[in-house]
Amino acid sequence: MARVAVQAAAFEVGTEIAALTAGRADIGGIGCFVGTVRATAGGRPIVAMTLEHYPGMTERALAAIGAEAERRWTLLGCTLIHRVGRLVPGEGIVLVLAAAAHREAALAATSFLIDWLKTSAPFWKKESFADGSDAWVAARAEDDQAAARWG
């Protein structure tokens, strides 16, 4: 079963990998994606990004997609951590880990999970710009196209 966390606190990649692999000698590869807050959007400087969600609903949605990844690929472990609250450029926003006996399953599952998180996870993101204005982040066609490959 995937480990899912929606949290305000920062995550530490090494600690999460150690937790995922503790006592395991059957893991041959770990797919890893770390998403960070960018410093610009549309050429405009960002001072922060604020992420909102509905507690309970969001965790259930992430658990369901983790279970779907485990169904599609033979995974030996999976971690999905998504941060909420106010984050500044350079901070980690999302961590996806998928462990498998072989790299192909680990990497494919990681791609699937991050594509799903970008397009379907119930988070709302607002960018705050250096000029004092704010804007909600709209869905991007490129993300939808990437997710469409998974059917």
Sequence and secondary structure as in RCSB ss.txt:
>XXXX:A:sequence
MARVAVQAAAFEVGTEIAALTAGRADIGGIGCFVGTVRATAGGRPIVAMTLEHYPGMTERALAAIGAEAERRWTL
LGCTLIHRVGRLVPGEGIVLVLAAAAHREAALAATSFLIDWLKTSAPFWKKESFADGSDAWVAARAEDDQAAARW
G
>XXXX:A:secstr
  EEEEESS   HHHHHHHHHTT S   EEEEEEEE  SEETTEEEEEEEEEE TTHHHHHHHHHHHHHHHHS E
EEEEEEEE EEE TTSEEEEEEEEESSHHHHHHHHHHHHHHHHHHS EEEEEEETTS EEE    HHHHHHHHTT
 
